[in-house]
Structures are given as C-alpha cells and as structure tokens.
C-alpha cells in the first residue's frame, strides 16, 4: 500500500458537512475536499464539482 489512509473522524465530518452546505457539493466530494484542506494538500482532479475551488487543480477530461 503506497497511499495514506485518513480516518473519517469528527473534525473532517463536520468540516465536510459545512463545505457541502456552503458549496452545494455532494457529501462524498465535500469529505474529499475537507480531508485535502486538513492536510494542507492540493487536490488534483477531473471532477467538475471541484472546478474553481481553493486548493484544487482541475483539469477537464479530454473528449
């Protein structure tokens, strides 16, 4: 295993709930974003839900 497993604890869950409401994100996406922000990381994604958000590098999918 080469990844880092982060438990979904109370801090991330509450942050994710706030992000979900504030940004109209699906809950799974808000958990990803909350975890990324907690780790002070950059989220690299092709998921359009994240386009334009702070701390996110969005690259549209090629046709």
PyMOL commands that set and color helices and strands:
alter all, ss='L'
color gray80, all
select helices_A, chain A and resi 10-23+27-38+48-50
alter helices_A, ss='H'
color red, helices_A
select strands_A, chain A and resi 43-45+56-58
alter strands_A, ss='S'
color yellow, strands_A
deselect
rebuild
show_as cartoon
